[in-house]
Amino acid sequence: MNALQKLGAIMVILGIVLPFLGIALPSLATIYYYPPPSIGYTCPSSTSSSSPDSAMVAQSYKFIAYVSAEAGVKSVTVDVYRASDNARLGLFTLNLATDVYGGDYYYYFWTLPNTPGLLKCVFTAVDKTDQTSSKTTFLNVAYATGDFYINDQKVSESSVLKVSSPELRIKFVPADSSSASAITKVFIDVKKDGAYTTTLYPTKGSDGTWSTTYTLPGYGTYTLDGFFEVGGSRFKKMELTVPFGLETLNVPDVRKFINVFTIFGIVLYAFGSLQKRKW
């Protein structure tokens, strides 16, 4: 048998043996490729520094990241920087949790700085093959506040307002332009005689003022609790009691008129009336 015949015989044998090895030991014959991890929804979510998400100074903020990885997730972190000078404020490892729909996500609570400013948040996901992916988002930390007005009267966080008409004109006016841009939602919970009635959602005008109207459905004592939201967190700004149609008569206290003279006069009147009948 010459060399070519020997080579042909070897190739035939290998051609028979290799398929059986591939079936018996598939892991030896398969080359696995894992794509890098994928970062989906995050909080904050805005990837634009010119239109960032908003949150309140000193607020307990929840960083969130939905991450998927075919090789399995090894870690998820968020690196927080002050955008103005790129100073690092913290590196945090997110914790694994399950949402109400059964999906996995990662989160971390952090108390935001006391001073307003723009934050750059860099999320990084690492899978079990040490491949990484990152996503950069922006968060505007602001001080926001404002005032509620009912029928053009400014109301405090705890006050009483008497009305003669069931028609209410409700406004929320942000304190300044920074507050106007940071506040994302305004709503009012209405209760009648302690029972929940409805929730009002004012609309935002071009000047930043939120407004709506409401008609009291009947006589009773109403409570209006007003809130505004910044970065998904709510802040209470109004707790108003509105009694409607429950005015009481001002009846004088007759006890202060009862004295020796009035008693003696009543006795004399009664005695005189009896004597007059006898006449």
C-alpha positions as CSV (number, residue, x, y, z in Angstrom):
1,M,0.0,0.0,0.0
2,N,1.5,3.2,-1.1
3,A,1.4,6.6,0.8
4,L,-1.7,7.9,-1.0
5,Q,-3.6,4.7,-0.3
6,K,-2.6,4.9,3.4
7,L,-3.7,8.6,3.5
8,G,-7.0,7.7,1.9
9,A,-7.6,4.9,4.4
10,I,-6.9,7.2,7.4
11,M,-9.3,9.8,6.0
12,V,-12.0,7.2,5.6
13,I,-11.5,6.1,9.2
14,L,-11.6,9.7,10.5
15,G,-14.7,10.4,8.4
16,I,-16.5,7.5,10.1
17,V,-15.2,8.2,13.7
18,L,-15.6,12.0,13.9
19,P,-19.4,12.1,13.4
20,F,-19.8,9.5,16.2
21,L,-17.7,11.7,18.5
22,G,-19.8,14.7,17.6
23,I,-22.9,12.9,18.6
24,A,-21.5,11.3,21.7
25,L,-19.6,14.4,22.9
26,P,-21.5,17.5,21.5
27,S,-19.7,19.9,23.8
28,L,-16.4,19.0,22.1
29,A,-17.8,19.7,18.7
30,T,-19.7,22.9,19.4
31,I,-18.3,26.4,19.7
32,Y,-20.3,28.7,21.9
33,Y,-20.6,32.4,21.4
34,Y,-22.3,34.6,23.9
35,P,-23.3,38.1,22.9
36,P,-22.5,40.9,25.4
37,P,-25.1,41.6,28.1
38,S,-28.0,43.9,27.1
39,I,-29.1,46.9,29.3
40,G,-32.8,47.7,28.7
41,Y,-34.9,50.2,30.8
42,T,-33.1,52.2,33.4
43,C,-34.0,54.8,36.0
44,P,-33.0,57.5,35.3
45,S,-33.8,56.7,31.7
46,S,-33.0,59.8,29.7
47,T,-29.8,59.6,27.6
48,S,-29.9,63.3,26.8
49,S,-28.2,65.8,29.0
50,S,-30.4,68.6,27.6
51,S,-33.6,66.8,28.6
52,P,-32.7,64.8,31.7
53,D,-35.0,63.0,34.2
54,S,-35.7,65.0,37.4
55,A,-35.6,64.4,41.1
56,M,-35.6,66.4,44.3
57,V,-32.6,67.3,46.3
58,A,-31.9,65.0,49.3
59,Q,-34.5,62.5,47.9
60,S,-34.1,58.8,48.4
61,Y,-33.7,57.8,44.8
62,K,-34.1,54.3,43.3
63,F,-31.7,53.4,40.5
64,I,-33.1,50.7,38.3
65,A,-31.7,48.6,35.5
66,Y,-33.2,45.7,33.5
67,V,-30.3,43.6,32.2
68,S,-30.3,40.4,30.2
69,A,-27.3,38.1,29.4
70,E,-27.2,34.7,27.7
71,A,-24.2,33.8,29.7
72,G,-25.8,35.0,32.9
73,V,-25.4,38.3,34.8
74,K,-22.3,38.6,37.0
75,S,-22.8,42.2,38.2
76,V,-24.6,45.5,37.5
77,T,-23.2,48.8,38.8
78,V,-24.0,52.5,38.4
79,D,-21.2,55.1,38.5
80,V,-22.6,58.6,39.4
81,Y,-20.7,61.8,38.4
82,R,-21.4,65.5,38.8
83,A,-21.8,66.5,35.1
84,S,-20.4,70.0,35.6
85,D,-16.9,68.9,36.5
86,N,-17.1,65.1,36.1
87,A,-16.4,64.6,39.8
88,R,-17.2,61.1,40.9
89,L,-19.9,60.9,43.6
90,G,-20.2,57.2,44.0
91,L,-20.0,53.7,42.5
92,F,-22.8,51.4,43.6
93,T,-23.5,47.7,43.0
94,L,-27.2,47.1,42.2
95,N,-29.2,44.3,43.9
96,L,-31.2,41.7,42.1
97,A,-35.0,41.8,42.6
98,T,-38.2,40.5,40.8
99,D,-40.9,42.9,39.6
100,V,-44.7,42.3,39.8
101,Y,-44.6,40.6,36.4
102,G,-42.0,38.1,37.4
103,G,-39.1,39.7,35.6
104,D,-35.7,40.3,37.1
105,Y,-34.2,43.7,37.5
106,Y,-31.5,45.4,39.5
107,Y,-31.9,48.3,41.9
108,Y,-30.1,50.5,44.5
109,F,-31.3,53.3,46.8
110,W,-29.2,56.4,47.2
111,T,-29.8,59.7,48.9
112,L,-29.3,62.4,46.3
113,P,-27.0,65.4,47.0
114,N,-28.4,68.5,48.9
115,T,-27.3,70.8,46.2
116,P,-29.1,71.1,42.8
117,G,-27.2,70.0,39.7
118,L,-27.0,67.6,36.8
119,L,-25.8,64.1,37.4
120,K,-24.3,61.7,34.9
121,C,-25.2,58.0,35.6
122,V,-23.2,55.3,33.9
123,F,-24.7,51.8,34.2
124,T,-22.4,48.9,33.5
125,A,-23.4,45.2,33.2
126,V,-20.9,42.3,33.3
127,D,-21.8,38.8,32.3
128,K,-20.2,35.5,33.5
129,T,-17.8,35.5,30.6
130,D,-16.6,39.0,31.7
131,Q,-18.1,40.8,28.7
132,T,-19.4,44.2,29.5
133,S,-22.0,46.7,28.3
134,S,-22.7,50.2,29.5
135,K,-25.4,52.9,29.2
136,T,-25.2,56.6,30.2
137,T,-28.2,58.5,31.5
138,F,-28.7,61.9,33.1
139,L,-30.6,63.1,36.1
140,N,-31.3,66.7,37.1
141,V,-31.4,67.2,40.9
142,A,-33.5,70.2,41.7
143,Y,-35.3,72.0,44.5
144,A,-38.9,72.2,43.6
145,T,-42.0,73.6,45.3
146,G,-45.1,75.7,44.6
147,D,-48.5,76.7,45.9
148,F,-52.1,75.7,45.5
149,Y,-54.8,78.2,44.8
150,I,-58.5,77.6,45.2
151,N,-60.8,80.2,43.6
152,D,-57.7,82.4,43.4
153,Q,-57.1,82.2,47.1
154,K,-53.7,80.8,48.2
155,V,-54.1,77.9,50.5
156,S,-51.5,76.5,52.9
157,E,-50.6,72.9,53.7
158,S,-53.3,72.8,56.4
159,S,-56.2,75.2,56.1
160,V,-59.9,75.6,56.0
161,L,-61.8,77.4,53.2
162,K,-65.5,78.2,53.3
163,V,-67.3,78.4,50.0
164,S,-70.8,79.5,49.0
165,S,-70.7,77.9,45.6
166,P,-69.9,74.3,44.7
167,E,-67.7,75.4,41.8
168,L,-64.0,75.2,42.6
169,R,-61.2,76.6,40.4
170,I,-57.9,74.9,41.3
171,K,-54.4,75.9,40.4
172,F,-50.9,74.9,41.3
173,V,-48.2,77.5,40.6
174,P,-44.5,76.4,40.7
175,A,-42.3,78.7,42.7
176,D,-39.8,79.3,39.8
177,S,-38.7,78.0,36.4
178,S,-36.5,75.4,38.0
179,S,-39.5,74.0,39.9
180,A,-41.7,74.2,36.8
181,S,-39.2,72.0,34.8
182,A,-38.7,69.5,37.6
183,I,-42.3,68.9,38.6
184,T,-43.7,66.1,36.4
185,K,-47.2,65.6,37.9
186,V,-49.8,67.4,40.1
187,F,-52.9,65.7,41.5
188,I,-55.5,66.2,44.2
189,D,-57.2,63.5,46.2
190,V,-60.8,64.4,47.2
191,K,-62.7,63.0,50.2
192,K,-66.2,63.7,51.3
193,D,-67.0,63.2,55.0
194,G,-63.8,61.1,55.3
195,A,-64.6,58.8,52.3
196,Y,-62.5,58.8,49.2
197,T,-64.4,60.5,46.3
198,T,-62.1,61.0,43.3
199,T,-58.6,62.1,42.2
200,L,-58.2,65.3,40.1
201,Y,-55.3,65.6,37.6
202,P,-54.7,69.3,36.6
203,T,-53.2,70.0,33.2
204,K,-50.0,71.9,32.7
205,G,-50.2,75.2,30.8
206,S,-47.5,76.9,28.7
207,D,-46.6,79.1,31.7
208,G,-45.9,76.1,33.9
209,T,-49.2,76.5,35.9
210,W,-51.3,73.4,36.5
211,S,-55.1,74.0,36.5
212,T,-58.5,72.3,36.7
213,T,-62.0,72.7,38.0
214,Y,-64.2,70.7,40.3
215,T,-67.8,70.8,41.3
216,L,-68.6,69.6,44.8
217,P,-71.3,67.0,44.3
218,G,-73.4,67.9,47.4
219,Y,-73.4,69.3,50.9
220,G,-70.7,67.9,53.2
221,T,-67.2,68.4,54.5
222,Y,-64.6,67.9,51.9
223,T,-60.9,67.3,52.2
224,L,-58.6,68.2,49.3
225,D,-55.0,66.7,49.6
226,G,-52.8,68.2,47.0
227,F,-49.5,66.7,45.8
228,F,-46.8,67.3,43.2
229,E,-44.3,64.7,41.9
230,V,-40.6,65.0,41.1
231,G,-38.7,62.0,39.8
232,G,-41.6,59.6,40.7
233,S,-41.7,60.7,44.3
234,R,-44.7,62.6,45.6
235,F,-44.6,65.6,47.9
236,K,-47.7,66.9,49.8
237,K,-48.3,70.6,49.5
238,M,-52.0,71.1,50.5
239,E,-54.4,69.6,53.1
240,L,-57.6,71.7,52.7
241,T,-60.9,71.3,54.5
242,V,-63.9,72.7,52.6
243,P,-67.2,72.7,54.5
244,F,-70.0,73.3,52.0
245,G,-73.7,73.9,52.9
246,L,-73.1,73.2,56.6
247,E,-73.4,76.8,58.1
248,T,-74.8,76.8,61.6
249,L,-77.1,79.4,63.1
250,N,-75.5,81.8,65.6
251,V,-77.8,81.0,68.6
252,P,-76.9,83.2,71.6
253,D,-76.0,81.5,74.9
254,V,-79.1,82.2,77.1
255,R,-77.3,81.1,80.2
256,K,-75.6,84.5,80.6
257,F,-79.1,86.2,80.8
258,I,-80.2,84.0,83.8
259,N,-79.7,85.9,87.0
260,V,-81.6,87.0,90.1
261,F,-83.5,89.7,88.2
262,T,-84.7,87.5,85.4
263,I,-85.7,84.7,87.7
264,F,-87.6,87.1,90.0
265,G,-89.2,88.7,87.0
266,I,-90.4,85.4,85.7
267,V,-91.8,84.5,89.1
268,L,-93.6,87.8,89.4
269,Y,-95.0,87.3,85.8
270,A,-96.3,83.9,86.6
271,F,-97.8,84.9,90.0
272,G,-99.4,87.9,88.4
273,S,-100.9,85.9,85.6
274,L,-102.5,83.5,88.1
275,Q,-103.9,86.3,90.2
276,K,-105.3,88.0,87.1
277,R,-107.2,84.8,86.2
278,K,-108.8,84.8,89.7
279,W,-110.0,88.3,89.2
